[in-house]
Amino acid sequence: MTRVIEIDLETHQLIEAQRQTLEEKQLDIIKRALRAAAREALSSGTGSPRPNGPARERRTGNYPVFLDGRRWLAGSQKAAYKQALIWLAERDPSLLPRLSREMAGARRIVARSHAALYPRKPGLAATLVPEILCDGWYVDLNLSKDQKVKRLMTACALAGLEYGKDVVVEFD
């Protein structure tokens, strides 16, 4: 059984801020968020989520990502980096093909195949687990914090945005 509910703009933005892939349905996003809230409530001993309780802005192991008024709290630096790239790709559909021409050392920032991420070091493609960014694009997540920041700066520059101002990822 399905029901139609009305939501306001703020609620829509909150749902979209939790998006992990371009293909994800809004209902799946809501279910994931509610399940996570229920798990957190059970693990904290309260037994149920506290919708009116105080929000904790930042906890150890959470990394906020901000773009175009959206905010997402990632559980890892890798997830934060990946989410920022997904949002940039949503904002500018031509970004990933242009970004795939950019090299960072011996690696591409994104590529259409796992092997294409490492054109100068094919042995890396054989040893590293592939990570799909979105829509058949691959991304290397085996990076230091500084490498993630440099790659995001490149992506932002190609998108006509400024990293740290228009796009913010708090890796610390």
C-alpha positions, 0 to 999 in steps of 0.5 A: 500500500502506498500513500501520498504525503505532502512535504515542504521545501525544507523536508525535500532538501533534508531528504536530498541531502541524504542521497548517496547515488543518483539512482536512489529513490526518495523512499529508499533515502527516507527508509535508510535514514529512519533505520539509522535513527532507530539503530542509533536510538537502540544502541544509545539505550533510549529504545526509540528515536528522539525526534525532538531531542537535541541535534548533535552537530558533529561527532567523531567519525562524521564528516559534513559535506556542504554544496548548494544549501545541502548538507550531508553527514558522511561516516568516513572521509571516503564517503564524504569525498565520494558524496561531494563528487556525486553532488558536483556531477549532479550539478554539472552533468558534463563534469565527470567526462572532463574530470576523467582527463585530469591526472593526479600523479599516476592516477585519474580522478575518475574513469569509465573503467577501473583499469583506466583509473591507473593508466601509468600503474596497471598493477594497481588496478589488479590489487585495489578493489574498484569503487563505483562513483555513479552512473558507471564512473569509477573513483579511487578512494584509496587516498590521503586527506590531502589527496582528496582535497586536491582532487576536490579542488580540481573538480570544483575548478572545472565546475566553476566553483571554489573549494572551501567556499562553494563546496565544503568538506570537513575532513577534520 
